[in-house]
Amino acid sequence: MKTKIIEETTEDFFASGRAIAQALDKGESINESRIVSYEPDDGPLTSADIKWIREQATPFLPKGKLLKKTTLF
C-alpha cells in the first residue's frame, strides 16, 4: 500500500475548516475552491492487501475459548 505524507500542519487544517464554518454561519455561499480536497486513493483493497493485513493482525488476535459473545442486532 502507498502512503502519502501530508505536509499541512494541524493549525492550517483547522484554520481552513474554521473559516468555512464561519462563512456558513453567516449564510455565505462557499466557493468550492475554498474546500479542502484530497487526492483520490488507490481504490478498493485487493485480495493481496487483505491477505497481508490478516497476516499482520493474526499475532494480536485473542486466542482460546470464547467466554461471552454479544451483538448489537
N, C-alpha and C positions, 0 to 999 in steps of 0.2 A: 504494500500500500504506500502511496505517496502522501507526504505531509508537507503542507506549505506553511512557512513561518510568516505570521502577520506582524508587520513592523509598526502597527498602530499602538500607541500607549493606551492604557486603561482610561486615563483622563481624557484623551482625544475621543475615544469611543463614547464615553458617557456625555461629553460635551456636545457631540453631534446629535445624540438622542435627545438630550435636554432641549436643544434649540428647536428640534422638530416638535417635541411635545408642547413647548411654549407657543409655537406658531399655531398648532392645532387648538390649544386652549383659547387663543384669541380669535378663532374662527377663520384663520387664514388658510388658503389652499396651499398645498405642498407641491413644490416643483419636484418632479421625480429625480432630478439630478442631485437634490439635497439628501435623498435617502441613500443610506449605505447599501451598496450592492456587493455581493460576494461572487467570486468566480464559481462556475458550476463544478461540482465534484466529479469523480471518475465514474459515477453511476452506481448501480447496484453491486453488492459484493458478489464476487464469483464463487463458485464451489471451492476453488483452491483457497480463497480468502477465508471462507467459513471453516474449512478444514484446519487451517493454520490457527485460527482463533480458538477452536475447540481443543487443539493440541496444547496450546499455551495455557488454557484455562484449567485443564484436567488436574494438574497438581494442586490447585487451590480449591477444588470442589470438595464438599463433605463426603466422607466415606463411612460406611457402616449402616446399621439398621435405621430405618425411618421411624422416628418416635411419634411424630404428630404431623398431620397434614391439614392445612386449611386452604380454602379457596374463597374468592370473592363472589363467585356465582355458582 
